[in-house]
Amino acid sequence: MPTDPNSVPDFDNLPAVEGQPQGCAWGVFDKDDKKDRYGTLNFLTPEIVAAAAKEVKDGISISLNWPLNGIKFPFPHRKAPVHKPISLREAGMGIDGFDDELEINTQFSSQWDSLCHCTLPSGETYNGFKPSVELLQTTTTEGNDLPTLDHWHSPAKGCLVARGVLIDFKRYIDETTDKTYDALDGHRITVEEIEAVAKHQGVEIKPGDVLIVRTGYTEFLENPTPEGFAKMTTMSLSGVHGTTETAKWFWNKRIAAVASDAHAFEALPPVRDNGEVAELSDLVLHKWFLNYFGTPIGELWDLKALGEYAKEKGKYSFLLTSVPLNHPGLVASPPNAIALF
């Protein structure tokens, strides 16, 4: 149910949830004894969506979707897409023309992570839902209680329409500082840096926004170098600094969703709040966003053209639309995202 962002408590004042840390938002969006599946997408009220539509002035649309086969080299644990054109006549249909089949791993290129992508050690995710392979194999959305992406297509939600805000960190660091920046150097983009970029760009971050951070990572993947491959082996990738304080800032800003061209949105490797390097299973923002807040995470989005147009026009906010694939139990999906100016 759409929820006025100003009606929910700040992080430190959220109601306590037994067994979970302060700041867990389970139950905050529940209505009529029904467990919520949408998390912070509930901040997208009709008023906020209508205001977002006013961002469109130029009649220009920009795709934010990287090619499904954008990674041109073998990547661990994720199968590359397989595209199979099919001759209609050879298939026995008696006409000339073509169908095609496409097999993809939904995490290989631009994607939304649903709230089921990562789970807590207890097996739970947002709002106490407990996904499993068996439950995710559902054949209908009506029979699917889990907070997966097919629910975005419900009549009550209508997918994602919001005000997008680009934080072009790569351009900012390249053009306004003497620092040498590389998306493969593991730079941890702090909240203070996000605010500095927003101020430099002249854009205000508002409740219900989708905050999108450009690091330049996909641009390396398009044109990899031996030096870059050597850096990749360390898995030190630039992204937003993953700490509880960062998560608190995003909640208190009432951000509806986040996205980036980075591989995990947050910097890799993860670090614990005490600064110690952690395992991949300890991704801090994934835990807070997906499991505790119900905030979808977009990764590997194509942001270069968006950054260039925003720079040209001096405008870093826009209408964002996104329509993920509509399949029951979908854990992730290409975002099919468009920025409109």
N, C-alpha and C positions, 0 to 999 in steps of 0.2 A: 504494500500500500504506500502511495506517495506520502512522504513525511516532511513537514517543514523542518529544514535543517536547524533552525533556531529553537526547535522544541525539544531537542535531545541534549542531554548533559555533555559537558566537556569530559575529556578522558579521565581526569582525576575524580570526577563526580558520578561516573557511570555506576549503576547498581552492582553490587558484588555478585559474582557468579561462583557458586560453590566449586572449589577445586581448580579454578582458573585465576589468572593474574588480574590485578586491577587494570581496568581498561578494556576488558572483554565485553563486547557489545551484544552477547547472546540475549535474546528476549526483547531488546530495545524496540525492534520493529514488528514484533508479534502483534496480531490483531485478532480479536474474537476467539481467543484460545487456539489460533492457528499459527504454527511455526513459520516464520518468515524464511524465504529462500533467496531474497534479492540483496540483502545487506545494504551497503551504502548507495546502491542504485535507487533506493527509496528516496534519496535526496532530490531526485529528478521529478519535482512536482510540475503540474501543468504550467504554473506561473514561471518556473525556472526554464522550462523547455521553450515556452513562448518568448521569453527574453532572449534565449540563445538564438532563436530564428532571426532576430533583429541584427545579428552579426553579419548577415549576408547583404553586401552592398555592391560588389563588383561582378557578380554572376560567374565567378570562377570556382571550379571544383578541382581538387587535387587528391589523387589516390594515395593512400598511406600503406598500400599492400605490396610488400616485397614479392618477387616471383616465388612461387611454391618451391622451385628448385634453385633458390638464390644461393645456397651453399653448394659450391661446385666441387667439393672434395669430400671424401668419406668422413662422417662425423659420428663419434661414438654413441651408441645406444639409440640412435634415431635413424630410421630407414629413409633414404631419399625417395622422392616421388617416382612412381612408375606410370607412364602415360601410354595407353594402348589404343590407337585408332582402329576402328573396326569397319570393314567394308560391308555395307548393308546387303549388297548382292551376294557376297560370299557367305554372309550369315544366313542366307536363305530367305530374305525378305522380298526378293523379286523387284527391287527398285535400286536405282543408282544413288549413291550418297554414303554418308559415314555417320556412325556413332563413335563414342569413345568411352573408355573406362579409365578412371584415375584412382590409384591407390596412394594414400598419403599417410604420414605420421603427422598429426595435427600440431605437433610441437617443432616441426622442422624449419618452418619459416614464420612469417608474421602470424601472430596468434593472440587469442585471449586465453588466459588460464581461468577456468571456472573455479568455483569454491571447493571443488572436489579434487583439484590437481595435487595438492599436498595435504597431508593429514598430520594430526598430532600423534605422539607415541601411543595414545589410547585408541587410535584409529578414527577419532572424531575429527570433524571439521566444523565450519561455521554453524552456530546454533545447535550444536550437539548432534548433527546428522553424522551417520557412520557409514560411509560408502564402502562397497565391496565390489569385486569383479562381477559377482552374480547379480547384485542389484543394478549395476551399471549396464548390464546386458538387457535392460528393459526394452520392450518393443513399442511402448506407447508413453507419451508424456503424461497422459492422465494417470497412468499406473506408476509414475515415477515421483517419489517424494523427495529425491535428492536435489540439491541446489546446483543443477547442471545447466548448460547453456540453452537447451531446448526451451526452458521456461521463459527465456527472454522473448520468445515469440507468442506468449500468451496474449489474449486480447487486453488484459490489464496492463501489460508492459509495453508491447509494440516495439521490441528491440531497444536500441540505445540511440537517443537523440539528446545532445547536450551541448553546452559551450565548452569547446576545447581551448586549452591554453598551452602554447609551446614554450618550453624553457630551453632555448638553444644554447646549451652550455658549451658545446664545441666552438661555435662561432664567438661566443662571449670571451672564452679563454684565449682563443687565437688572436682576436682583434683588440682586446683591451688590456692584455697583460703581456709580460715578457716571458711567461712560463712556457716551457716546452710540454705540450699536452699530447697524449696518445691514448686512444681508447683501450689499448692493450697494456697500459701501465698500472691499472688497478686504482685509478684516482677515485676517492670516495667523496662524492658530491654531497656536501652538507646542506642542511636547511638554510644556513646563513648564505651559502652560495646560491641556492635557488632563489632566495629573496633578493640577493644582489643582482642576479640576472633579470628577474622580473622588473626590478626598479630601473635597470639600464634599458630594458626594452619598452618601458612605459606601460606595462600591462598589470592589471590588478587581478589577483587570485580571489575568486568569489565562491561562496557555498554552492555546491552542486557541480563544480567544474570537473572536467577530466583533465588531469595534469599530465602533460606529455614532455618527456625529457630527451633531448638529442645529445648523444655522446659521440657519434661518428663511427660506431662499431660496424654496422652493416656495410659501410663504405670500404672498410678494410676487407670484409669478406668478399666483396665484389672484385677486389683487385689485391689478392693476397701476395705477400712477399716472403722470401726466406726468413728475413729478420722478424717479420710478424709471426710466422709459424713458430719460430724459436720462442717468442714471447708467450704465445698461446699455450705452450707446454707448461708454463707456470700457473695457468688459470687465474692470472691476476687481471681481471677485466673491470674497466671503469663502470661506475653506476652510482646510484644514490646510496649514501652511507646508511647501512642497515643497523640501526640502533632503536631501542625502545623510545628514546627521545624523538627520533625522526618519526616513528609511527604516531606518537602523541601529537606531533605537529600536523600530520596529515588528517588525523581524526578531528582535531580542533578546528581545522580549516574546512571541515565537512566536504572533503573531496569525494566525488562519486565513484571515480575509477582512476587508474593510473596506466600509463603506457610509456614505452621507450623503444629505441632502436637497439638497446643493449640485450644481452642474452638472458639476463635474469632480472632486469629493471634495477636491482640492487647490485652493488659492487661485489665482485668475487676476489678472493675467497671471503666467506662471511666471517665476521668477528663477533665475539661475545661482548656484552656491555662493559666488561673489564678490559677490553682491548685484545684479548687472546684470540689467535686465529682458530676458527672452528671448522667442523666438518660441513660438507655440503648439506647435510640433513639439518643443519642448524641455521639455515637462512632466516634472518630475523624478520625482514619485512614480509616475506612469504607467509610466515607464521601469523604475524599480526594482521596483515591485510586479508589473506584468504580464510584463515581459521578463526580469528577473533572479531574482525570488523565486518567481514563479508564484502571486501573491496576487490573487484576483478583486477588482474594484472595483465597488461598487454606487453608483449616482447617482440623484438626483431621487426618492428614496424619500419617502413621506408619513410624517412623523415627529411631526406636531402632536399627534394623539391619544395616541400612545405617550408623548410628553413629559408630557402632562396626567395620564395614569394613573400614570406613574412618580412624578410629584410628589405626587399624592394619597396614594399608598401608601408613599412614601419608599423605593422599591425600583427600582433602575435596571438590574438584571440579570433575564434571562428566558430561556425556551426559544425559540429561533428556528428556524423551518423555512422552507425555500425550495425551490420546484420550478419551475425554468425550463422553457420550452417544449422539447419533445423533437423536434428536427428535425436531421437530419444536417448538420454543418458550421456550426451556428449560432454567429455571432460575438457576439451579444448577445441578451438576452431580458428581457421583464418578469420580475421575480423571483418573483411569486406568493408573497410572503413574509408570514409571520404571526408575531407575538410572543405568547407564551402565558405568563400569570402564574398 
